[in-house]
Amino acid sequence: MKKILILILALLLLTVASGCGNRTEKSASGDGTLRIVTSFYPMYIDTINVTKGVDGVTVTNMTKPQTGCLHDYQLTTEDMKILERADIFVVNGAGMESFLDNVIKNRHSLIVVDASKNIPLMEEDGEPNPHVWLSVPASIAQVKNITKQLQDADPAHAEQYQANCDAYVAKLEELNSEMHAKLDNVAHRDIVTFHEAFPYFARDFNLNIVSVIEREPGSDPSPADLEITIRQIRELPHTALFAEPQYSPAAAETISRETGMPLYSLDPVVTGESVPEAADEYLTRMRQNAEILYEALN
């Protein structure tokens, strides 16, 4: 009888261990906590929405609140420490985080979630444009991608991830409808943007990007480039001019002075505080972008 009890106890322990094994095997901490790290702010917003209320899951954004797009980002020692503790790394993909390729290759146990997987990409000068999150339909596809890959990594909470995904996607679909109602019938459609963040956005709303002030943020346009943009604006009956809040508006202000065009601001939603309260930040800022565009194009 004693042997039978011991055998039953052993089987029960084995059952419990196998039931939570998927989480603990993937946990670098060994305490069962699933540590998710996101590459930058748009991925953080998506991931905290998908993981909302899921027990034993933490989400940390790797980059600092003031970091813009990751085109020329340089990894810091703190970034490396954050990644070292990560079980899952959620990235935008499409070439945005190419500077991390070698780091990821050396972390064999790190699960990389590619939010842009299978999303058709636009190209600029033969290179994929990674700013897909600025299309609301593409952002919805990214949320679904993140959800599916988290479910694969953590099947014990697959239903919670799916419920969160469905709730957030419903909000994004409502946002998309609101923005189309606001922008589909604007009087003008020519815009000058600060950098190449908005082609997906422009495609969604049938806007024409006449010129881009800085091809890469932080690389000031040459006087010849400025003159070309100024001439293009002067040749068109109505062009809306935009800076971005994350970068110096100096070049855009020069163009505004030379053309007499008012200067507006479009937010690519790449900076902000990494806190749970940021869950609706994308919705808020995209609505603000729609309002600003409506004013500028009417």
C-alpha positions as CSV (number, residue, x, y, z in Angstrom):
1,M,0.0,0.0,0.0
2,K,2.8,2.4,0.9
3,K,4.5,1.7,-2.5
4,I,1.2,2.4,-4.3
5,L,0.9,5.8,-2.5
6,I,4.4,6.7,-3.4
7,L,3.8,5.8,-7.0
8,I,0.6,7.9,-7.1
9,L,2.4,10.9,-5.5
10,A,5.2,10.6,-8.0
11,L,2.7,10.6,-10.9
12,L,0.9,13.7,-9.5
13,L,4.2,15.6,-9.2
14,L,5.1,14.6,-12.8
15,T,1.7,15.8,-14.0
16,V,2.1,19.2,-12.2
17,A,5.6,19.6,-13.5
18,S,4.7,18.8,-17.1
19,G,1.7,21.2,-16.9
20,C,3.8,24.2,-16.2
21,G,6.9,23.0,-18.0
22,N,6.3,25.1,-21.1
23,R,6.5,28.3,-19.1
24,T,9.5,27.4,-16.8
25,E,11.6,26.0,-19.7
26,K,11.3,29.3,-21.4
27,S,11.9,31.4,-18.4
28,A,15.4,32.7,-18.1
29,S,14.7,33.7,-14.5
30,G,13.8,30.1,-13.4
31,D,11.0,31.5,-11.3
32,G,8.3,30.8,-13.8
33,T,7.9,34.5,-14.8
34,L,7.8,35.0,-18.5
35,R,9.9,38.1,-19.3
36,I,9.0,39.9,-22.5
37,V,11.1,42.7,-23.9
38,T,10.0,45.0,-26.7
39,S,12.4,46.8,-29.1
40,F,10.7,50.2,-29.1
41,Y,7.5,52.0,-28.2
42,P,5.0,50.9,-30.8
43,M,5.8,47.2,-30.0
44,Y,5.5,48.0,-26.3
45,I,2.0,49.4,-26.8
46,D,0.9,46.4,-28.8
47,T,2.4,43.9,-26.4
48,I,1.0,45.4,-23.2
49,N,-2.5,45.2,-24.8
50,V,-2.0,41.6,-25.8
51,T,-0.7,40.5,-22.4
52,K,-3.0,42.6,-20.2
53,G,-3.9,40.8,-17.0
54,V,-2.0,37.6,-17.9
55,D,-0.5,36.2,-14.7
56,G,3.3,35.8,-14.5
57,V,4.1,37.9,-17.6
58,T,6.1,41.1,-17.5
59,V,6.7,43.5,-20.4
60,T,9.7,45.8,-20.5
61,N,10.6,48.2,-23.3
62,M,14.3,48.1,-24.2
63,T,14.8,51.6,-25.5
64,K,14.5,54.9,-23.6
65,P,11.3,57.0,-23.6
66,Q,12.8,59.6,-25.9
67,T,14.2,57.2,-28.5
68,G,12.7,57.7,-31.9
69,C,12.8,55.3,-34.8
70,L,15.7,52.8,-34.6
71,H,17.4,53.6,-37.9
72,D,20.8,54.4,-36.4
73,Y,20.3,53.2,-32.8
74,Q,23.3,52.1,-30.8
75,L,22.9,49.5,-28.2
76,T,23.8,50.5,-24.7
77,T,25.1,48.3,-21.8
78,E,21.7,48.7,-20.1
79,D,20.0,47.4,-23.3
80,M,22.2,44.3,-23.3
81,K,21.4,43.7,-19.6
82,I,17.7,43.9,-20.4
83,L,18.0,41.5,-23.3
84,E,20.0,39.1,-21.3
85,R,17.1,38.7,-18.9
86,A,14.5,38.3,-21.6
87,D,12.7,35.1,-22.6
88,I,10.8,36.7,-25.5
89,F,11.9,39.7,-27.6
90,V,9.1,41.4,-29.6
91,V,10.4,43.3,-32.6
92,N,8.8,45.3,-35.4
93,G,10.9,43.5,-38.0
94,A,11.1,44.6,-41.7
95,G,14.7,45.7,-41.1
96,M,13.9,48.1,-38.2
97,E,16.1,46.2,-35.7
98,S,18.8,44.9,-38.1
99,F,21.5,46.3,-35.7
100,L,20.4,43.5,-33.3
101,D,21.0,40.6,-35.7
102,N,24.3,39.4,-34.1
103,V,22.9,39.8,-30.6
104,I,19.9,37.7,-31.4
105,K,22.0,35.0,-33.0
106,N,24.1,34.6,-29.9
107,R,21.0,34.2,-27.7
108,H,19.9,30.7,-28.8
109,S,17.2,30.4,-26.2
110,L,15.7,33.8,-26.9
111,I,12.3,33.6,-28.7
112,V,12.0,36.5,-31.2
113,V,8.5,37.6,-32.1
114,D,8.4,39.3,-35.5
115,A,5.4,41.6,-35.6
116,S,5.7,42.3,-39.4
117,K,5.7,38.6,-40.4
118,N,4.0,38.1,-43.8
119,I,2.9,41.8,-44.0
120,P,3.4,43.2,-47.5
121,L,6.1,45.9,-47.3
122,M,6.4,49.1,-49.3
123,E,9.9,49.9,-50.5
124,E,12.0,53.1,-50.6
125,D,15.1,53.1,-52.9
126,G,14.9,49.3,-53.0
127,E,14.8,48.8,-49.3
128,P,11.7,47.8,-47.3
129,N,10.1,50.6,-45.4
130,P,9.6,49.3,-41.8
131,H,7.1,51.9,-40.6
132,V,4.2,49.6,-41.0
133,W,2.6,50.4,-37.6
134,L,1.5,53.8,-39.0
135,S,-1.1,52.0,-41.1
136,V,-3.9,51.1,-38.8
137,P,-4.8,47.9,-40.8
138,A,-1.1,46.9,-40.7
139,S,-1.0,47.6,-37.0
140,I,-3.9,45.3,-36.6
141,A,-2.0,42.6,-38.5
142,Q,1.0,43.2,-36.2
143,V,-1.2,42.8,-33.1
144,K,-2.4,39.5,-34.5
145,N,1.1,38.4,-35.3
146,I,2.3,39.1,-31.8
147,T,-0.7,37.3,-30.3
148,K,-0.1,34.1,-32.4
149,Q,3.6,34.0,-31.6
150,L,3.0,34.5,-27.9
151,Q,0.4,31.8,-28.0
152,D,2.9,29.4,-29.5
153,A,5.5,30.3,-26.9
154,D,3.1,30.3,-23.9
155,P,0.1,28.0,-24.8
156,A,-1.1,27.9,-21.2
157,H,-2.4,31.5,-21.6
158,A,-3.4,31.3,-25.3
159,E,-7.1,32.1,-24.6
160,Q,-6.2,35.2,-22.5
161,Y,-3.9,36.4,-25.2
162,Q,-6.6,35.9,-27.8
163,A,-9.3,37.6,-25.7
164,N,-7.0,40.6,-25.2
165,C,-6.1,40.7,-28.9
166,D,-9.8,40.7,-29.9
167,A,-10.6,43.5,-27.6
168,Y,-7.7,45.7,-28.8
169,V,-8.3,44.9,-32.5
170,A,-11.9,46.0,-32.0
171,K,-10.6,49.4,-30.8
172,L,-8.2,49.6,-33.7
173,E,-11.0,48.9,-36.2
174,E,-13.1,51.6,-34.6
175,L,-10.1,54.0,-34.9
176,N,-9.6,53.1,-38.6
177,S,-13.3,53.8,-39.3
178,E,-13.1,57.2,-37.5
179,M,-10.0,58.2,-39.4
180,H,-11.5,57.4,-42.8
181,A,-14.6,59.3,-41.9
182,K,-12.4,62.3,-41.0
183,L,-9.9,62.1,-43.9
184,D,-11.5,60.5,-47.0
185,N,-13.0,63.7,-48.2
186,V,-10.4,66.3,-47.4
187,A,-10.1,69.1,-49.9
188,H,-6.3,68.6,-50.6
189,R,-4.0,65.6,-50.6
190,D,-0.4,66.8,-51.1
191,I,1.8,66.7,-48.0
192,V,5.5,67.1,-47.2
193,T,6.6,64.9,-44.3
194,F,9.6,65.1,-42.1
195,H,11.0,61.6,-42.8
196,E,9.9,58.4,-44.5
197,A,7.7,57.3,-41.7
198,F,4.3,57.9,-43.3
199,P,4.1,56.1,-46.7
200,Y,1.8,53.4,-45.3
201,F,-0.4,56.1,-43.6
202,A,-0.5,58.1,-46.9
203,R,-1.4,55.0,-48.9
204,D,-4.3,54.2,-46.5
205,F,-5.8,57.7,-46.9
206,N,-4.9,58.4,-50.5
207,L,-2.5,61.2,-49.6
208,N,0.4,62.2,-51.9
209,I,3.8,62.7,-50.3
210,V,5.3,65.4,-52.5
211,S,8.7,65.4,-50.6
212,V,10.5,64.3,-47.5
213,I,12.5,66.8,-45.6
214,E,15.1,64.4,-44.0
215,R,15.5,60.9,-45.5
216,E,17.1,59.8,-42.2
217,P,16.2,61.7,-39.0
218,G,19.1,63.7,-37.7
219,S,20.7,64.0,-41.2
220,D,20.1,67.6,-42.1
221,P,19.1,68.2,-45.7
222,S,21.6,70.0,-47.9
223,P,20.8,73.5,-49.2
224,A,20.1,72.0,-52.6
225,D,17.6,69.5,-51.1
226,L,15.9,72.3,-49.2
227,E,15.6,74.3,-52.4
228,I,14.1,71.4,-54.3
229,T,11.4,71.0,-51.6
230,I,10.7,74.7,-51.5
231,R,10.3,74.7,-55.3
232,Q,8.0,71.7,-55.2
233,I,5.8,73.4,-52.6
234,R,5.6,76.7,-54.5
235,E,4.6,74.8,-57.7
236,L,1.5,73.2,-56.0
237,P,-1.7,75.1,-55.1
238,H,-1.9,73.6,-51.6
239,T,0.7,71.5,-49.8
240,A,0.6,70.7,-46.0
241,L,4.0,70.8,-44.3
242,F,4.8,68.6,-41.3
243,A,7.5,68.2,-38.7
244,E,7.7,65.4,-36.1
245,P,7.7,66.0,-32.3
246,Q,10.7,63.7,-31.8
247,Y,13.1,65.7,-33.9
248,S,14.4,69.2,-34.5
249,P,12.0,71.2,-36.6
250,A,14.8,73.6,-37.9
251,A,14.7,72.4,-41.5
252,A,11.0,72.3,-41.6
253,E,10.8,75.8,-40.1
254,T,13.2,77.1,-42.9
255,I,10.9,75.7,-45.5
256,S,7.8,77.2,-43.8
257,R,9.5,80.6,-43.7
258,E,10.5,80.5,-47.4
259,T,7.1,79.3,-48.7
260,G,4.7,80.9,-46.3
261,M,3.2,77.5,-45.6
262,P,2.1,76.9,-42.0
263,L,4.0,74.1,-40.2
264,Y,2.1,71.3,-38.5
265,S,3.3,68.2,-36.7
266,L,2.5,64.5,-37.3
267,D,3.5,62.0,-34.5
268,P,4.9,58.6,-35.6
269,V,4.1,57.3,-32.1
270,V,7.7,56.2,-31.4
271,T,8.3,57.8,-28.0
272,G,6.6,57.8,-24.7
273,E,6.6,56.4,-21.2
274,S,6.7,52.6,-20.9
275,V,3.9,52.2,-18.3
276,P,0.6,50.2,-18.3
277,E,-1.3,53.5,-18.8
278,A,0.2,53.7,-22.3
279,A,-2.1,51.0,-23.6
280,D,-4.3,53.5,-25.5
281,E,-1.5,55.8,-26.5
282,Y,-1.5,54.7,-30.1
283,L,-5.2,55.3,-30.4
284,T,-4.9,58.7,-28.9
285,R,-2.1,59.9,-31.0
286,M,-3.4,58.6,-34.3
287,R,-6.7,60.4,-33.6
288,Q,-4.7,63.5,-33.0
289,N,-2.8,63.0,-36.3
290,A,-6.2,62.7,-38.1
291,E,-7.4,65.9,-36.5
292,I,-4.2,67.7,-37.5
293,L,-4.4,66.4,-41.1
294,Y,-8.0,67.4,-41.4
295,E,-7.1,71.0,-40.4
296,A,-4.1,71.2,-42.6
297,L,-5.8,69.7,-45.7
298,N,-9.0,71.7,-45.6
